[in-house]
Amino acid sequence: MESQVKRTRDAFASGRSRPLRFRLQQLEALRRMVQEREKDLLEAIAADLCKSELNAYSHEVITILGELDLVLENLPEWVTAKPAKKNLLTMLDEAYVQPEPLGVVLIIGAWNYPFVLTIQPLIGAIAAGNAAIIKPSELSEKTAKILAELLPQYLDQDLYAVINGGVKETTELLKQRFDHILYTGSMAVGKIVMEAAAKHLTPVTLELGGKSPCYVDTDCDLDTACRRITWGKYMNCGQTCIAPDYILCEPSLQNQIVQKIKETVKEFYGENIKESPDYERIINLRHFKRLLNLLEGQKIAFGGETDEATRYIAPTILTDVDPGAKVMQEEIFGPILPIVPVKNADEAMKFINGREKPLAFYIFSHNDKLVRRMIDGTSSGGVTANDVIMHFTLSSLPFGGVGSSGMGAYHGKYSFDTFSHQRPCLLKSLKREAANKLRYPPNSQSKVDWAKFFLLKRFNKGKLGLLLLAFLGVVVAVLVE
């Protein structure tokens, strides 16, 4: 492990990852990999999550191709130094901000979307000129294997390495020094990652999760709202970090929501959900049993059927859920949708604010003022109004959490910024020294007045004449020099 990280660090030290041309070549190679080996990638993703290849493409591959197109088009602009505003003391100097790569970054992927949540951060790391160690999740075993096989065939093998393994290998990897770590996964492991990073003062981006609430207002198109909630909740069998975790609504809406979601589930997955190619399975037996435990003692209004042999859990709705129930104490990460009745939007906001900050918040309402009031009155990683999950698809928006749902953000330009150091640069001349005498000892009231003039644009009106005379003297001295 140590030797692999050293090899990657030595490759970065060579400087070959820095030129724009090289970055573009590597990103083009990555796009070529996705296009040429699409079938292999889809088969691996589909096998890990019992997902159809069509869903594997639409859930993961299409996002990567879109991200690559965006970065390849815009990277020449992103790497360009940006001029910085100057003051009177530096008006003849050159000031700019230059993005520079951080060094060797560690990307720890997640199993629920094993391709996109590993490769999308890698795109940002390459774009910013870094070297990278990629650690796919061991739970999505086939995708991890195909990435370890393909990436070295298309990318620089010294700069970009894939390390597979379980907890033991990840623990050993975290002992090494990196210049940035991006981790996607649970809050519990996120704390372990952050603790390990702190030993080397390594900055981290943590993409975690939480219980993303969904408020359904009485003033909304309930048919459309329930269709969109059904899609977002049961996609990937509920194993999506920004899936709506639970619904908050007035008691009068509860039965209507249950009925409309039931109808939509039938429309989406047919009479025999278990046979639908669009309905996935729980990743492993441990998570399957964890979800069954959350169902204990709950009022199941719809669904609830399970099959341990195939890790199948039907789309399920729970009603009249007690806020103190087990199912409301942790992120569900499965196809179970609790409904918690509340009196109104104010009580919903109080409920949300009384818990850890979620990764996403969803609001369904025709009332724009209410939507904006709920946004202003709560905190979450992101918000989508009158839909779910779709803010993830916009590369022009940062994706990330806040509080216990994570820190930092990526996607599009935000990925480039995450993996870059914004380096401030001021280029001065060794000439015009007369103007600098004002900042050299010994100090005086006159020099302080001049500092106010140059830096704060303030001056003592009683000494205006003397200031102007002195200013002219400085200008003359500069010109003479």
C-alpha positions as CSV (number, residue, x, y, z in Angstrom):
1,M,0.0,0.0,0.0
2,E,2.7,2.4,1.0
3,S,4.8,1.6,-2.1
4,Q,1.8,2.2,-4.4
5,V,1.1,5.6,-2.8
6,K,4.8,6.5,-3.2
7,R,4.7,5.5,-6.8
8,T,1.7,7.7,-7.4
9,R,3.3,10.6,-5.5
10,D,6.6,10.2,-7.5
11,A,4.5,10.3,-10.7
12,F,2.8,13.5,-9.6
13,A,6.2,15.0,-8.6
14,S,7.3,14.5,-12.2
15,G,4.9,17.2,-13.2
16,R,3.3,15.4,-16.1
17,S,-0.2,15.6,-14.8
18,R,-0.2,19.4,-14.8
19,P,-0.2,20.5,-18.5
20,L,-3.7,21.1,-19.9
21,R,-3.0,19.0,-22.9
22,F,-2.2,16.0,-20.7
23,R,-5.4,16.4,-18.6
24,L,-7.5,16.6,-21.8
25,Q,-5.8,13.5,-23.2
26,Q,-6.6,11.5,-20.0
27,L,-10.2,12.7,-19.9
28,E,-10.6,11.7,-23.6
29,A,-9.1,8.3,-22.8
30,L,-11.6,7.9,-20.0
31,R,-14.5,8.8,-22.3
32,R,-13.1,6.3,-24.8
33,M,-13.1,3.6,-22.1
34,V,-16.7,4.2,-21.3
35,Q,-17.7,4.1,-24.9
36,E,-15.6,1.1,-26.0
37,R,-16.2,-1.0,-22.9
38,E,-19.8,0.0,-22.2
39,K,-21.1,-3.5,-22.4
40,D,-18.6,-4.8,-19.8
41,L,-19.3,-1.9,-17.5
42,L,-23.1,-2.4,-17.8
43,E,-22.9,-6.1,-17.1
44,A,-20.9,-5.5,-13.9
45,I,-23.2,-2.8,-12.6
46,A,-26.3,-4.8,-13.4
47,A,-24.8,-7.9,-11.7
48,D,-23.9,-6.1,-8.5
49,L,-27.4,-4.6,-7.9
50,C,-29.7,-7.0,-9.9
51,K,-30.2,-4.0,-12.2
52,S,-31.3,-4.1,-15.9
53,E,-28.6,-2.9,-18.3
54,L,-30.9,-0.1,-19.5
55,N,-31.2,1.2,-15.9
56,A,-27.5,0.8,-15.4
57,Y,-26.9,3.0,-18.4
58,S,-29.5,5.7,-17.5
59,H,-28.6,5.7,-13.7
60,E,-24.9,5.8,-14.1
61,V,-23.2,5.7,-17.5
62,I,-25.1,8.6,-19.1
63,T,-24.1,10.9,-16.1
64,I,-20.4,10.1,-16.6
65,L,-20.6,10.8,-20.4
66,G,-22.3,14.1,-19.7
67,E,-19.8,15.1,-17.0
68,L,-16.9,14.3,-19.4
69,D,-18.5,16.4,-22.2
70,L,-18.9,19.3,-19.8
71,V,-15.3,19.2,-18.4
72,L,-13.7,18.7,-21.8
73,E,-15.5,21.7,-23.2
74,N,-14.8,24.0,-20.2
75,L,-11.5,22.9,-18.8
76,P,-9.3,25.4,-20.9
77,E,-11.2,28.2,-19.3
78,W,-11.2,26.8,-15.7
79,V,-7.4,26.4,-15.6
80,T,-6.8,30.0,-16.7
81,A,-5.5,32.4,-14.1
82,K,-8.2,34.9,-13.0
83,P,-7.2,38.6,-12.5
84,A,-7.7,39.9,-9.0
85,K,-8.8,43.3,-8.0
86,K,-6.0,45.6,-6.9
87,N,-5.6,48.6,-4.5
88,L,-3.8,51.9,-4.9
89,L,-0.6,50.4,-3.5
90,T,-0.6,47.6,-6.1
91,M,-2.2,49.2,-9.1
92,L,1.0,48.9,-11.2
93,D,1.5,45.3,-10.2
94,E,0.1,42.0,-11.5
95,A,-2.4,40.2,-9.3
96,Y,-4.2,37.0,-10.1
97,V,-5.5,33.7,-8.7
98,Q,-4.0,30.5,-10.3
99,P,-5.7,27.1,-9.7
100,E,-3.1,24.5,-9.0
101,P,-3.4,20.7,-8.3
102,L,-3.4,19.6,-4.7
103,G,-1.3,16.5,-5.3
104,V,-2.3,12.9,-4.7
105,V,-6.0,12.5,-3.8
106,L,-7.8,9.4,-2.5
107,I,-11.3,8.7,-3.9
108,I,-13.3,6.1,-1.9
109,G,-16.4,5.1,-3.9
110,A,-19.8,3.7,-2.8
111,W,-21.6,0.5,-3.6
112,N,-25.1,1.8,-4.4
113,Y,-24.0,3.6,-7.6
114,P,-20.6,2.0,-7.9
115,F,-19.6,3.5,-11.3
116,V,-20.8,7.1,-11.1
117,L,-19.9,7.7,-7.5
118,T,-16.3,6.5,-8.2
119,I,-15.6,7.9,-11.7
120,Q,-17.3,11.3,-11.4
121,P,-14.9,12.5,-8.6
122,L,-12.0,11.0,-10.6
123,I,-13.0,13.2,-13.5
124,G,-12.6,16.3,-11.3
125,A,-9.3,15.1,-9.9
126,I,-7.8,14.6,-13.4
127,A,-9.2,17.9,-14.6
128,A,-7.5,19.7,-11.7
129,G,-4.2,18.0,-12.6
130,N,-3.9,15.6,-9.6
131,A,-2.8,12.1,-9.3
132,A,-5.3,9.7,-7.7
133,I,-5.8,6.5,-5.8
134,I,-9.2,5.0,-6.5
135,K,-10.8,2.7,-3.9
136,P,-14.1,1.2,-5.2
137,S,-16.5,-0.3,-2.7
138,E,-15.9,-4.0,-2.1
139,L,-19.7,-4.6,-1.8
140,S,-20.1,-3.9,-5.5
141,E,-17.5,-6.6,-6.3
142,K,-18.0,-6.9,-10.0
143,T,-17.9,-3.2,-10.7
144,A,-14.8,-2.9,-8.5
145,K,-13.1,-5.7,-10.5
146,I,-13.9,-4.2,-13.9
147,L,-12.6,-0.8,-12.9
148,A,-9.4,-2.3,-11.7
149,E,-9.1,-4.1,-15.0
150,L,-10.0,-1.2,-17.4
151,L,-8.7,2.0,-15.9
152,P,-5.0,1.0,-16.2
153,Q,-5.6,0.1,-19.9
154,Y,-6.8,3.7,-20.6
155,L,-5.2,6.0,-18.1
156,D,-1.6,6.7,-17.0
157,Q,-0.9,3.7,-14.7
158,D,1.6,5.6,-12.5
159,L,-0.7,8.6,-11.9
160,Y,-4.0,6.8,-11.5
161,A,-4.2,3.5,-9.5
162,V,-7.1,1.3,-8.4
163,I,-6.8,-0.5,-5.1
164,N,-9.4,-3.1,-4.3
165,G,-10.1,-4.8,-1.0
166,G,-12.2,-4.6,2.1
167,V,-12.0,-2.9,5.5
168,K,-8.4,-4.1,6.1
169,E,-7.2,-2.6,2.9
170,T,-9.1,0.6,3.4
171,T,-7.8,1.0,6.9
172,E,-4.2,0.6,5.7
173,L,-4.8,3.0,2.9
174,L,-6.1,5.7,5.3
175,K,-2.8,5.5,7.2
176,Q,-1.0,7.0,4.2
177,R,-0.7,10.7,3.6
178,F,-2.9,12.2,0.9
179,D,-3.5,15.8,-0.2
180,H,-7.3,15.4,-0.3
181,I,-9.7,12.6,0.4
182,L,-13.2,12.3,-1.1
183,Y,-15.4,9.7,0.6
184,T,-18.9,8.6,-0.3
185,G,-20.8,6.5,2.2
186,S,-22.1,6.3,5.8
187,M,-21.7,8.9,8.5
188,A,-20.1,6.3,10.8
189,V,-17.3,5.5,8.3
190,G,-17.1,9.2,7.4
191,K,-16.0,9.9,10.9
192,I,-13.3,7.3,10.6
193,V,-12.1,8.8,7.4
194,M,-12.0,12.3,8.9
195,E,-10.1,11.1,12.0
196,A,-7.5,9.4,9.8
197,A,-7.2,12.4,7.6
198,A,-6.7,14.7,10.6
199,K,-3.4,13.0,11.4
200,H,-1.9,14.3,8.2
201,L,-4.0,17.6,8.2
202,T,-5.6,16.3,5.0
203,P,-8.7,18.1,3.8
204,V,-11.7,15.9,3.1
205,T,-14.9,16.0,1.1
206,L,-17.5,13.8,2.8
207,E,-20.6,12.8,0.8
208,L,-22.7,11.1,3.5
209,G,-26.5,10.8,3.8
210,G,-29.2,11.3,6.3
211,K,-32.9,11.2,6.4
212,S,-34.0,13.4,3.5
213,P,-37.6,14.7,4.2
214,C,-40.3,15.2,1.7
215,Y,-43.1,17.7,2.6
216,V,-46.3,17.4,0.7
217,D,-48.6,20.5,0.9
218,T,-52.4,20.4,0.6
219,D,-52.0,22.9,-2.2
220,C,-50.3,20.7,-4.8
221,D,-50.9,18.4,-7.7
222,L,-51.0,15.2,-5.7
223,D,-51.0,12.8,-8.7
224,T,-47.8,14.3,-10.1
225,A,-46.2,14.6,-6.6
226,C,-46.8,10.9,-5.9
227,R,-45.5,9.8,-9.3
228,R,-42.3,11.7,-8.7
229,I,-41.9,10.5,-5.1
230,T,-42.5,6.9,-6.2
231,W,-39.8,7.2,-8.9
232,G,-37.2,8.7,-6.5
233,K,-38.0,6.5,-3.5
234,Y,-38.0,3.1,-5.2
235,M,-35.4,3.7,-7.9
236,N,-32.4,1.3,-7.1
237,C,-34.7,-0.3,-4.5
238,G,-34.4,2.8,-2.3
239,Q,-30.6,2.6,-2.1
240,T,-30.0,6.2,-3.1
241,C,-28.4,8.7,-0.7
242,I,-30.8,11.5,-1.8
243,A,-34.0,9.4,-2.0
244,P,-36.9,10.8,-0.1
245,D,-36.5,9.1,3.2
246,Y,-40.0,9.9,4.7
247,I,-43.0,12.0,4.0
248,L,-44.4,14.8,6.1
249,C,-48.0,15.8,5.4
250,E,-51.3,16.8,7.0
251,P,-53.3,13.9,8.3
252,S,-56.0,14.5,5.6
253,L,-53.5,13.6,2.9
254,Q,-52.1,10.4,4.3
255,N,-54.6,7.9,2.8
256,Q,-54.7,9.7,-0.5
257,I,-50.9,9.6,-0.8
258,V,-50.9,5.9,0.0
259,Q,-53.5,5.1,-2.7
260,K,-51.8,7.2,-5.4
261,I,-48.3,5.7,-4.7
262,K,-49.9,2.2,-4.8
263,E,-51.4,3.0,-8.2
264,T,-48.1,4.4,-9.4
265,V,-46.1,1.4,-8.2
266,K,-48.4,-0.9,-10.2
267,E,-48.0,1.4,-13.3
268,F,-44.2,1.4,-13.0
269,Y,-43.5,-2.2,-12.0
270,G,-46.6,-4.1,-13.0
271,E,-48.7,-6.5,-11.1
272,N,-45.8,-8.8,-10.2
273,I,-43.2,-6.4,-8.9
274,K,-40.7,-9.2,-8.2
275,E,-40.5,-10.0,-11.9
276,S,-40.1,-6.4,-13.1
277,P,-36.7,-5.8,-14.8
278,D,-36.9,-2.2,-13.4
279,Y,-37.0,-3.2,-9.7
280,E,-33.6,-3.9,-8.1
281,R,-32.6,-5.9,-5.0
282,I,-31.0,-5.1,-1.7
283,I,-27.2,-5.2,-2.0
284,N,-26.5,-8.0,0.6
285,L,-28.1,-10.0,3.4
286,R,-26.8,-7.8,6.2
287,H,-28.6,-4.8,4.8
288,F,-31.7,-6.9,4.0
289,K,-32.0,-8.0,7.7
290,R,-31.3,-4.4,8.9
291,L,-34.3,-3.2,6.8
292,L,-36.5,-6.0,8.1
293,N,-35.7,-4.9,11.6
294,L,-36.9,-1.4,10.8
295,L,-40.3,-2.8,9.8
296,E,-40.9,-4.4,13.2
297,G,-44.0,-3.0,15.0
298,Q,-44.9,-0.7,12.1
299,K,-48.3,-0.2,10.5
300,I,-47.7,-1.4,6.9
301,A,-50.3,0.3,4.6
302,F,-48.8,-1.1,1.4
303,G,-46.2,-3.7,0.5
304,G,-44.1,-5.4,3.1
305,E,-43.5,-8.6,1.2
306,T,-40.0,-10.0,1.4
307,D,-37.9,-12.9,0.1
308,E,-34.5,-13.5,1.8
309,A,-33.3,-15.8,-0.8
310,T,-33.3,-13.1,-3.5
311,R,-33.0,-10.1,-1.0
312,Y,-36.3,-8.8,-2.3
313,I,-38.3,-6.2,-0.4
314,A,-41.4,-4.9,-2.0
315,P,-42.1,-1.2,-2.3
316,T,-43.5,-0.5,1.2
317,I,-45.4,2.4,2.8
318,L,-45.8,2.9,6.6
319,T,-48.5,5.2,8.0
320,D,-49.0,7.1,11.3
321,V,-45.3,6.6,12.0
322,D,-44.2,7.6,15.5
323,P,-41.2,10.0,15.3
324,G,-39.5,7.9,18.0
325,A,-39.7,4.7,16.0
326,K,-36.5,2.8,14.9
327,V,-37.3,3.6,11.3
328,M,-37.1,7.3,12.0
329,Q,-33.7,7.1,13.8
330,E,-31.5,6.2,10.9
331,E,-31.3,6.6,7.2
332,I,-33.5,3.9,5.7
333,F,-31.6,3.3,2.4
334,G,-34.2,0.8,1.2
335,P,-37.7,0.7,-0.3
336,I,-39.6,1.7,2.9
337,L,-41.4,5.0,3.0
338,P,-42.8,6.2,6.4
339,I,-45.5,8.9,6.5
340,V,-45.4,11.1,9.5
341,P,-48.5,13.3,9.9
342,V,-48.0,17.0,10.9
343,K,-50.4,19.8,11.4
344,N,-48.9,22.2,8.9
345,A,-45.7,23.5,7.2
346,D,-44.6,25.2,10.4
347,E,-44.7,21.9,12.3
348,A,-42.9,20.2,9.4
349,M,-40.1,22.7,9.6
350,K,-39.9,22.3,13.4
351,F,-39.7,18.5,12.9
352,I,-36.9,18.8,10.3
353,N,-34.9,21.4,12.3
354,G,-35.1,19.1,15.4
355,R,-33.0,16.5,13.6
356,E,-29.7,16.2,11.9
357,K,-29.3,18.2,8.7
358,P,-30.3,16.0,5.8
359,L,-28.6,15.6,2.4
360,A,-31.7,16.7,0.5
361,F,-35.1,18.3,1.2
362,Y,-38.1,18.0,-1.1
363,I,-41.2,20.3,-1.1
364,F,-44.3,19.8,-3.1
365,S,-46.6,22.8,-3.3
366,H,-48.1,25.3,-5.8
367,N,-47.5,28.0,-3.2
368,D,-44.1,29.6,-4.2
369,K,-44.0,31.7,-1.1
370,L,-44.4,28.6,1.1
371,V,-41.7,26.8,-0.9
372,R,-39.2,29.7,-0.3
373,R,-40.3,30.1,3.3
374,M,-39.5,26.4,3.9
375,I,-36.2,26.7,2.1
376,D,-35.2,29.8,4.2
377,G,-36.5,28.1,7.4
378,T,-34.5,24.9,7.1
379,S,-31.0,23.6,6.3
380,S,-30.0,20.7,4.0
381,G,-27.4,19.7,1.5
382,G,-29.7,20.6,-1.4
383,V,-33.3,21.3,-2.2
384,T,-35.6,20.3,-5.0
385,A,-39.1,21.8,-5.1
386,N,-41.9,19.8,-6.8
387,D,-39.6,16.9,-7.7
388,V,-37.0,14.7,-6.1
389,I,-33.4,13.9,-6.8
390,M,-33.2,16.1,-10.0
391,H,-30.8,18.7,-8.5
392,F,-28.2,15.9,-8.6
393,T,-28.4,16.0,-12.4
394,L,-27.4,19.6,-12.8
395,S,-23.6,20.0,-13.0
396,S,-24.1,23.7,-12.6
397,L,-25.2,23.1,-9.0
398,P,-22.8,21.9,-6.3
399,F,-23.7,18.5,-4.8
400,G,-22.8,17.9,-1.2
401,G,-24.0,17.8,2.4
402,V,-24.0,20.0,5.4
403,G,-23.6,19.1,9.1
404,S,-23.8,15.3,9.6
405,S,-24.8,14.8,5.9
406,G,-21.4,15.7,4.8
407,M,-19.0,18.6,3.9
408,G,-17.7,20.0,0.7
409,A,-19.2,19.5,-2.8
410,Y,-18.4,18.4,-6.3
411,H,-19.9,18.0,-9.8
412,G,-18.8,20.0,-12.8
413,K,-16.8,23.1,-12.0
414,Y,-17.3,22.4,-8.3
415,S,-15.3,19.1,-8.7
416,F,-12.4,21.1,-10.3
417,D,-12.5,23.6,-7.4
418,T,-12.6,20.9,-4.8
419,F,-9.4,19.3,-6.1
420,S,-7.6,22.6,-6.7
421,H,-5.8,25.1,-4.6
422,Q,-6.7,28.6,-5.5
423,R,-3.2,30.1,-5.3
424,P,-3.0,33.9,-4.9
425,C,-0.2,35.5,-6.9
426,L,1.1,39.1,-6.7
427,L,4.0,40.0,-9.1
428,K,5.7,43.2,-8.1
429,S,8.6,45.1,-9.6
430,L,11.9,45.9,-7.8
431,K,11.5,49.5,-9.1
432,R,9.3,52.3,-7.6
433,E,10.9,51.8,-4.2
434,A,10.1,55.4,-3.2
435,A,6.4,54.5,-2.9
436,N,7.2,51.7,-0.5
437,K,9.0,53.9,2.1
438,L,5.5,54.5,3.6
439,R,5.5,50.9,5.0
440,Y,9.0,50.9,6.4
441,P,10.0,51.8,10.0
442,P,10.0,54.1,11.7
443,N,6.3,54.6,11.7
444,S,4.5,58.0,12.0
445,Q,1.1,59.5,12.0
446,S,1.7,60.7,8.5
447,K,2.4,57.2,7.3
448,V,-0.7,55.9,9.0
449,D,-2.7,58.6,7.2
450,W,-1.2,57.5,3.9
451,A,-2.1,53.9,4.7
452,K,-5.7,54.9,5.3
453,F,-5.6,56.7,2.0
454,F,-4.1,53.9,-0.1
455,L,-5.9,50.9,1.6
456,L,-9.1,52.4,3.0
457,K,-9.5,55.4,0.6
458,R,-10.0,57.6,3.7
459,F,-8.1,60.8,4.5
460,N,-7.9,63.5,7.2
461,K,-9.6,66.5,5.6
462,G,-7.4,68.9,7.7
463,K,-4.3,67.5,6.1
464,L,-5.7,67.2,2.6
465,G,-3.3,69.8,1.2
466,L,-0.3,68.1,2.7
467,L,-1.5,64.7,1.5
468,L,-1.9,66.0,-2.0
469,L,1.5,67.6,-1.9
470,A,3.1,64.4,-0.6
471,F,1.2,62.3,-3.1
472,L,2.6,64.4,-5.9
473,G,6.0,64.0,-4.4
474,V,5.6,60.2,-4.5
475,V,4.4,60.3,-8.1
476,V,7.4,62.4,-9.1
477,A,9.8,60.2,-7.3
478,V,8.3,57.1,-9.0
479,L,8.6,58.8,-12.4
480,V,12.1,59.9,-11.8
481,E,13.1,56.4,-10.7
